[in-house]
Amino acid sequence: MKQARNQIEYELTEQHLLRVSDAAGQRVECISGQALITVYGMLLDIELRAGQSFVIPNGGLTLIEALNNGRVRMAPPARSQPARRWLHRGWRSLTGWGVPA
């Protein structure tokens, strides 16, 4: 396992599952090899090849496994720009910071 800037990389080997829960919105990116993702409530599994990614749609149990060996990176949900702008405007109105006199 390798961690950098809120992203975690996992080295996966065949026959070993990575169990993830409460991960709605997290992005799984296949760095090398192939990964198979099983998500609670989805009828089909997702197969990723190196360079492909998938966003986990719900907070149920998600299983990630390698087909042979592989490496995946998990990243937290991206913050949306509209929410960031809304928070910035709210902060300015509360503090007076950045508001013209």
C-alpha positions as CSV (number, residue, x, y, z in Angstrom):
1,M,0.0,0.0,0.0
2,K,1.3,3.4,-1.0
3,Q,-0.3,6.8,0.0
4,A,0.1,10.2,-1.5
5,R,-2.2,13.3,-1.5
6,N,-5.3,11.6,-0.3
7,Q,-4.8,8.8,-2.8
8,I,-3.9,5.2,-1.8
9,E,-2.4,2.6,-4.1
10,Y,-2.9,-1.1,-3.5
11,E,-0.8,-3.9,-5.0
12,L,-3.3,-6.7,-5.7
13,T,-2.5,-10.4,-6.2
14,E,-4.7,-13.1,-7.6
15,Q,-7.1,-14.7,-5.1
16,H,-6.9,-11.7,-2.6
17,L,-9.8,-9.3,-2.4
18,L,-9.7,-5.7,-1.4
19,R,-12.9,-5.0,0.6
20,V,-14.2,-1.4,0.6
21,S,-17.3,0.0,2.2
22,D,-18.8,3.5,2.6
23,A,-16.8,4.6,-0.5
24,A,-19.5,6.3,-2.6
25,G,-18.0,8.7,-5.0
26,Q,-14.4,7.4,-4.7
27,R,-12.6,6.8,-7.9
28,V,-10.8,3.5,-8.5
29,E,-8.1,3.7,-11.2
30,C,-6.3,0.7,-12.6
31,I,-2.6,1.5,-12.7
32,S,-1.3,-1.9,-14.0
33,G,-2.8,-5.2,-14.9
34,Q,-6.5,-5.8,-14.8
35,A,-9.0,-5.3,-11.9
36,L,-12.4,-6.7,-11.4
37,I,-14.9,-4.6,-9.3
38,T,-18.0,-6.0,-7.8
39,V,-20.4,-3.3,-6.3
40,Y,-23.3,-4.0,-4.0
41,G,-26.6,-3.6,-6.0
42,M,-25.0,-3.7,-9.4
43,L,-25.9,-6.7,-11.6
44,L,-22.7,-6.7,-13.6
45,D,-19.0,-6.5,-12.5
46,I,-16.8,-3.8,-13.8
47,E,-13.5,-4.8,-15.5
48,L,-10.8,-2.2,-15.6
49,R,-7.5,-2.3,-17.6
50,A,-4.5,-0.1,-17.0
51,G,-5.4,3.5,-17.5
52,Q,-9.2,3.1,-16.9
53,S,-11.1,4.3,-13.9
54,F,-14.5,3.8,-12.2
55,V,-16.4,5.9,-9.6
56,I,-18.1,3.8,-6.9
57,P,-21.8,4.6,-7.1
58,N,-22.9,3.8,-3.6
59,G,-21.8,3.2,0.0
60,G,-22.4,-0.6,0.0
61,L,-19.7,-3.2,0.0
62,T,-17.3,-3.1,-3.0
63,L,-14.9,-5.9,-3.8
64,I,-11.8,-5.2,-5.9
65,E,-9.7,-8.1,-7.2
66,A,-6.9,-8.5,-9.7
67,L,-7.0,-10.7,-12.7
68,N,-3.5,-12.1,-12.2
69,N,-1.6,-9.3,-10.5
70,G,-2.3,-5.6,-10.7
71,R,-2.2,-2.2,-9.0
72,V,-5.1,0.1,-8.3
73,R,-5.3,3.7,-6.9
74,M,-8.2,4.9,-4.9
75,A,-8.9,8.6,-4.7
76,P,-11.6,10.5,-2.6
77,P,-14.5,12.1,-4.4
78,A,-13.6,15.2,-6.3
79,R,-15.0,18.4,-4.8
80,S,-17.3,20.2,-7.2
81,Q,-16.5,23.7,-8.4
82,P,-20.0,25.1,-7.7
83,A,-19.8,23.9,-4.1
84,R,-16.4,25.5,-3.6
85,R,-17.6,28.8,-5.1
86,W,-20.7,28.7,-2.9
87,L,-18.5,28.2,0.2
88,H,-16.2,31.0,-0.8
89,R,-19.0,33.4,-1.3
90,G,-20.5,32.5,2.0
91,W,-17.2,33.0,3.8
92,R,-16.7,36.4,2.2
93,S,-20.2,37.5,3.2
94,L,-19.7,36.4,6.8
95,T,-16.2,37.8,7.3
96,G,-16.2,40.7,4.9
97,W,-12.9,39.4,3.4
98,G,-12.6,40.0,-0.3
99,V,-15.7,42.2,-0.4
100,P,-15.2,45.7,-1.9
101,A,-15.6,48.5,0.6
